[in-house]
Each structure stands twice: as C-alpha cells, then as structure tokens.
Amino acid sequence: MTNFANHTQATAYWTTARGHGDLRSEELSAPGPDEALVRTLYSGISKGTEMVVHRGSVPPRVAEEMRAPHQEGNFPGPVKFGYLSVGVVEDGPEAWLGQRVFCLNPHQDRYVVPISSLTRIPADVPSRRAVLTGTVETAVNALWEAGPRLGDRVAVVGAGLVGGMVATLLRTFPLGRLQLIDVDADREQLADALGVDFTHPDDALADCDIVFHCSASQEGLERSLQLVGDEGDVIEMSWYADREVTLPLGEDFHARRLSIRASQVGVVARARRHRRTNADRLDLAVQLLADPVFEAFLTGSSPFADLPDVVRDLASGARNALCHVIEYPQDPEVPSSPQR
C-alpha cells in the first residue's frame, strides 16, 4: 500500500453548462478493501458521445440509460462524464499494485474505483493505445449483434472512430466483400492504413448482407437501407441524441423486408449475453489492441490542463480528430511500471 495521505486531492473535467467545461478539484476517499486508487496516464475523448454531452443534447427521456459507469452529476450539467481512461494502480490489493489498467472513468488525474471496474492491460498493448479499449468494445458488441458469416458482403457507412473500428475488426473475417463508406474523401487515408476498401456513398456496392451504419446522419441511414440486400440487416450504431431523423420507409424498407437493429454497448449483445459478461467483452477488446493498426485512430494529443479548450475546439470543428488523447502529468515521487 502507498501513502494515501499524499494523494487525497484529485482534478477532474466537468461539463458545467451547455457548451462549457472546467477542471475542478475534489477530495478523494481512501480506497476500501475491494477498491483501488488509480493514477491516470492517458484518457481519450470519445468525440461523438462527449460532444453530445458538451452541447447539453442528451434527451431527458434516456438520461438515465446514457449515464457513464462512473459519471457524477446529471445531464445537462454540471456532470462529470467520460469513459476512456488508462492508468496505473497506486494503492489497493497487493496483486494490483503497479498494474496498468483501463477503466470506464471520466477525465480525472486520480480516482478510486472498485477493483471489479478495472481491466488489466496486456504487456504487448501500449498504454496510450489502450485508451481505445472502450471503442473497440463497442465494435465487438456490434459484430456479436450482427453475426457476420463466411462470404458475407458487408458495408460500413461512416468512417469515423466507431465505423473505422468496426471495419478494422471485420478486415480479418473471411468475407466476400467489405467496403468502408464516407462522404469525406480524406477518410480514404484511414482506410488505406487499415487495409480496407474505401468508397464514396454514390459508388458503394449494393446487395449487402449486413450494413453497419455509423455516420450519425439521416442521409447515411437512408443510403444504408439502399445498400442492404433483400431481407438484410442494418445495424444502427449511431446515436442521434435530440435530433429528429426522417426515413423514406415507403421505399426499400417495406418493399424489401429490411431490418434496422440498434446496437448499444450498455449491455452485451443478445447473441452472447448468456455466455459473456461486460468484463469478458472488455478483456477481449484490450487484447485486440495488440495490433499496431489501431495507432491510426490516435490523431492528436494535448496535456490535461488544456482539456477544456480541446473539448470546445472539437465541438466547434476548429479541431478535427478520431480519438484525441489527453496526457496527464506524471508524479516523480511515485514509481510506476513501464508506460509503453
């Protein structure tokens, strides 16, 4: 056990009002028998969801369902939100001391959580890359939901962080065809880095067995319905928050007996729910990050002190990123395991 008295203070990022956030100091309670004190090394900004929170756009009707695991406060704010945190255990059970861990925790430099909330990071996964664990988990859940089969023709509409992750995992499947689709021609560079075929929506190949929709746009969902084959499945991974979406259900949807299924990471996909836990899914996700191809999603970094400005710039479009990494100050007084 370390001397907890030296680390009773913590600093966390709070969305304090619509379009505004600040760093706030708070007191930490000492970890109990089944808890750990974690010192953060890196956290990642999940741009889609966190920008919805920043703008105060979480619909009241689903506010409880959309709470992050260690969230404090309520939407629209003040609220402490986030779920891509990597750190090292400084205090807690002896078997965990010095371990690098992933946690679905908000942006905070130190925090105390139950041991059951921590996922050990394998030795072959660098700490910085491990912030992607939560997003890979989302992609894993979608694949469990869809159940792609040998020879399937698959399209992923939306080449952002989530869509790119889905395509990254699918690229190793024995599919008949895989296309990553986006209106932004610059996303072709990401597709090339992943080794996946890229195309504009107008040029995408139809008659797909499965289409994963990840663009969070009405136009993307409309195109997904056109691309999927008769009686095929559209796996809807976008969260529209408080935006209304209108679809031409009188066209492909009814005539070709299509299905739109939601995929949401809050619970394990039904196809695996009786055999896998949330912890199992996180363990799998972090192991998959041993593949260096995931470095393509880490598209910028900033110090923790700049986090309020970074969130504001991401929300306004002044800064563009897939996953922006936040780097935390390192305490020279506390030894730690290597931070690969």
C-alpha positions in Angstrom: 0.0 0.0 0.0 1.2 3.5 -0.7 0.7 6.5 1.5 -2.8 7.6 0.5 -2.4 10.8 2.5 -0.2 12.2 -0.2 -3.0 11.8 -2.8 -6.2 12.9 -1.2 -6.8 15.6 -3.9 -7.8 15.0 -7.5 -8.7 17.1 -10.5 -11.5 16.2 -12.9 -13.1 17.7 -16.0 -16.8 18.7 -15.6 -19.3 19.9 -18.2 -20.6 22.8 -16.2 -23.1 24.2 -18.6 -24.2 23.7 -22.2 -21.0 24.3 -24.3 -18.8 24.9 -21.4 -16.5 22.8 -19.2 -13.9 23.3 -16.4 -11.3 21.4 -14.4 -12.4 21.1 -10.8 -10.6 19.9 -7.7 -12.2 17.4 -5.4 -11.4 15.2 -2.4 -10.7 11.5 -2.7 -11.8 9.0 -0.2 -9.3 6.3 0.8 -9.8 3.0 -1.1 -11.7 0.3 0.7 -10.7 -3.4 0.8 -12.0 -4.1 -2.7 -11.1 -0.8 -4.2 -8.0 0.8 -5.9 -6.5 4.2 -6.3 -5.6 4.8 -9.9 -3.2 7.4 -11.2 -4.2 8.4 -14.8 -1.7 8.2 -17.6 -4.0 8.9 -20.5 -7.6 9.4 -21.3 -9.3 9.5 -24.7 -12.1 11.8 -25.9 -15.0 9.8 -27.4 -15.9 12.6 -29.8 -19.4 11.6 -30.8 -20.9 11.0 -27.3 -18.9 13.5 -25.4 -19.8 16.3 -27.8 -23.5 15.5 -27.3 -22.9 15.9 -23.6 -20.9 19.1 -24.1 -23.7 20.6 -26.1 -26.3 19.5 -23.5 -28.2 17.4 -26.1 -28.9 14.2 -24.1 -32.6 13.7 -24.3 -34.2 13.7 -20.8 -36.1 10.5 -21.6 -32.9 8.4 -21.9 -30.7 10.4 -19.5 -30.5 7.5 -17.0 -29.8 4.9 -19.7 -27.0 7.1 -21.1 -25.1 7.6 -17.8 -21.4 6.6 -18.0 -20.4 3.9 -15.4 -18.6 6.3 -13.1 -20.4 9.5 -14.0 -21.2 12.1 -11.4 -23.9 14.7 -11.7 -26.8 14.7 -14.1 -27.4 15.9 -17.7 -27.2 18.5 -18.9 -24.9 19.5 -16.1 -22.9 20.0 -14.1 -21.8 16.5 -15.0 -18.5 14.6 -14.9 -18.6 12.4 -18.0 -16.1 10.2 -19.9 -15.2 6.5 -20.2 -11.8 6.1 -21.8 -9.2 6.1 -19.1 -5.8 4.4 -18.7 -3.8 4.5 -15.5 -1.6 2.7 -13.0 -2.8 1.3 -9.7 -1.1 3.2 -6.8 -3.0 1.8 -3.9 -5.2 -1.2 -3.3 -4.8 -5.0 -3.1 -1.2 -6.1 -3.4 -1.9 -8.2 -6.6 -2.9 -5.0 -8.4 -0.2 -2.6 -7.3 1.7 -1.2 -10.2 -0.7 -2.8 -12.8 -1.6 -0.8 -15.9 -5.4 -0.7 -16.2 -8.2 0.5 -18.3 -11.3 1.9 -16.7 -14.6 3.4 -17.9 -13.9 6.5 -15.9 -14.3 10.2 -16.7 -11.3 12.5 -17.3 -9.6 12.7 -13.9 -6.0 12.6 -12.8 -6.6 10.2 -9.8 -9.7 8.2 -8.8 -10.8 5.5 -6.5 -13.0 2.7 -8.0 -13.9 -0.9 -7.3 -11.4 -3.5 -8.5 -14.2 -5.0 -10.5 -14.2 -1.9 -12.7 -10.6 -2.3 -13.8 -9.3 -4.2 -16.9 -5.7 -5.2 -16.9 -3.7 -4.1 -19.9 -1.6 -6.8 -21.5 2.1 -6.3 -21.7 2.0 -6.0 -25.6 -0.5 -3.2 -25.6 1.0 0.3 -25.2 -0.7 2.5 -22.5 -1.6 5.3 -25.0 -3.3 2.9 -27.4 -5.2 1.3 -24.6 -7.5 4.3 -24.3 -9.3 2.8 -27.4 -10.5 -0.2 -25.3 -13.9 1.2 -24.8 -14.4 1.9 -28.5 -13.1 -1.5 -29.6 -15.6 -2.9 -27.1 -18.4 -1.1 -28.9 -17.3 -2.6 -32.2 -17.0 -6.1 -30.7 -20.6 -5.8 -29.4 -21.9 -4.7 -32.9 -20.2 -7.7 -34.5 -21.8 -10.0 -31.9 -25.1 -8.4 -32.7 -24.8 -8.8 -36.4 -23.1 -12.2 -36.6 -21.3 -11.9 -40.0 -20.9 -15.2 -41.8 -18.5 -16.7 -44.2 -18.7 -15.0 -47.6 -20.9 -12.1 -46.5 -21.0 -8.8 -48.3 -20.6 -6.1 -45.7 -20.6 -2.3 -45.8 -19.7 0.1 -43.0 -21.3 3.5 -43.6 -19.4 6.2 -41.7 -15.6 6.2 -41.5 -15.2 7.9 -38.1 -13.9 6.3 -34.9 -16.6 3.7 -34.4 -17.1 2.9 -38.1 -13.3 2.6 -38.6 -13.1 0.2 -35.6 -15.9 -2.0 -37.0 -14.1 -2.1 -40.4 -10.8 -2.9 -38.6 -12.2 -5.9 -36.9 -14.0 -7.1 -40.0 -11.0 -6.9 -42.2 -9.7 -10.2 -40.7 -13.1 -12.0 -41.3 -13.5 -14.3 -44.4 -16.0 -12.0 -46.0 -17.0 -11.9 -49.6 -16.7 -8.1 -49.7 -16.0 -5.3 -47.2 -16.3 -1.6 -48.0 -15.8 1.4 -45.7 -18.0 4.3 -47.0 -17.9 8.0 -46.3 -18.6 11.3 -48.0 -15.3 12.7 -46.8 -12.6 11.8 -49.3 -9.9 12.3 -46.7 -11.1 9.2 -44.9 -9.5 7.2 -47.6 -6.2 7.7 -45.9 -7.6 5.9 -42.8 -9.0 3.1 -44.9 -5.6 2.7 -46.6 -3.9 2.5 -43.2 -6.4 -0.2 -42.1 -6.1 -2.1 -45.4 -9.8 -1.7 -46.2 -11.5 -0.8 -49.4 -12.9 2.8 -49.3 -15.6 4.4 -51.5 -18.0 7.3 -51.6 -21.7 6.5 -50.9 -22.7 7.1 -54.5 -20.2 4.5 -55.7 -20.8 1.9 -53.0 -21.8 -1.7 -54.0 -25.4 -2.7 -53.1 -26.9 -6.1 -52.2 -25.1 -6.3 -48.9 -25.9 -9.0 -46.3 -25.1 -6.6 -43.5 -24.7 -2.8 -43.3 -23.3 -1.2 -40.2 -24.4 2.4 -40.0 -22.1 4.7 -38.1 -22.4 8.1 -39.7 -24.9 9.6 -37.3 -26.7 11.2 -40.2 -30.1 10.8 -41.8 -28.5 10.6 -45.2 -26.2 7.8 -44.1 -29.1 5.8 -42.8 -31.1 6.3 -45.9 -28.1 5.1 -48.0 -27.7 2.1 -45.7 -31.2 1.0 -46.5 -30.5 1.2 -50.2 -27.2 -0.8 -49.9 -28.5 -3.7 -47.9 -29.9 -6.7 -49.8 -33.4 -8.1 -49.6 -34.3 -9.2 -46.0 -30.9 -7.9 -44.9 -29.9 -6.2 -41.7 -28.9 -2.6 -41.0 -27.0 -2.4 -37.7 -27.6 1.1 -36.4 -24.7 2.2 -34.2 -25.3 6.0 -34.4 -26.7 8.0 -31.5 -28.8 10.9 -32.7 -29.4 12.3 -29.2 -32.1 15.0 -29.5 -32.0 15.2 -33.4 -35.0 14.0 -35.3 -34.5 11.6 -38.2 -36.9 11.1 -41.1 -36.7 8.0 -43.3 -38.4 7.0 -46.6 -39.9 3.9 -45.2 -42.2 3.7 -48.2 -39.2 2.8 -50.4 -36.7 0.0 -49.7 -37.7 -0.7 -46.1 -41.1 -2.3 -46.6 -40.8 -3.5 -50.2 -37.6 -5.5 -49.5 -38.4 -6.6 -45.9 -35.4 -4.9 -44.3 -34.5 -4.8 -40.7 -32.9 -2.0 -38.6 -31.4 -3.2 -35.4 -29.9 -1.0 -32.7 -26.5 -1.8 -31.3 -25.7 -0.2 -28.0 -22.8 -1.1 -25.8 -24.6 -0.7 -22.4 -25.4 -4.4 -22.4 -23.8 -7.4 -24.1 -25.4 -8.2 -27.5 -28.2 -10.7 -27.1 -26.4 -13.4 -29.1 -23.7 -13.6 -26.5 -25.4 -12.2 -23.4 -25.8 -15.7 -21.8 -22.2 -16.6 -22.4 -20.2 -13.3 -22.0 -20.1 -10.6 -19.3 -19.3 -6.9 -19.8 -15.9 -7.7 -18.2 -15.3 -10.5 -20.7 -16.0 -8.1 -23.5 -13.6 -5.5 -22.2 -10.9 -8.2 -21.8 -11.3 -9.2 -25.4 -11.2 -5.6 -26.6 -8.0 -4.7 -24.8 -6.3 -7.9 -26.1 -7.3 -6.9 -29.7 -5.3 -3.7 -29.3 -2.0 -5.5 -29.5 -2.5 -5.0 -33.3 -0.4 -1.8 -34.2 -3.0 -1.0 -36.9 -5.1 0.7 -34.2 -2.5 3.5 -33.9 -4.2 5.0 -37.0 -7.1 6.1 -34.7 -4.9 8.2 -32.3 -4.9 11.5 -34.2 -3.7 14.1 -31.7 -2.8 14.7 -28.1 -2.9 17.5 -25.5 -2.0 18.0 -21.8 -4.7 17.5 -19.2 -4.6 21.3 -18.4 -5.8 22.1 -21.9 -8.8 19.7 -21.8 -11.5 22.4 -21.6 -10.1 24.2 -24.7 -9.7 20.9 -26.6 -13.3 19.9 -26.0 -14.5 23.4 -27.1 -12.4 23.2 -30.2 -13.7 19.7 -31.1 -17.3 20.8 -30.6 -16.9 23.8 -32.8 -15.0 22.0 -35.5 -11.8 24.1 -35.0 -10.0 20.8 -34.2 -10.6 17.5 -36.0 -9.8 14.1 -34.6 -10.8 10.5 -34.5 -9.6 9.9 -30.9 -7.8 12.8 -29.2 -5.6 11.6 -26.4 -5.2 13.6 -23.1 -1.8 13.2 -21.4 -1.6 13.6 -17.6 1.3 15.0 -15.5 3.5 12.2 -14.1 4.3 12.3 -10.4 8.1 11.8 -10.0 7.6 10.8 -6.3 5.6 7.7 -7.2 7.4 4.8 -9.0 5.3 3.1 -11.7 5.5 0.3 -14.1 6.7 1.0 -17.6 4.2 3.1 -19.6 4.7 1.6 -23.0 
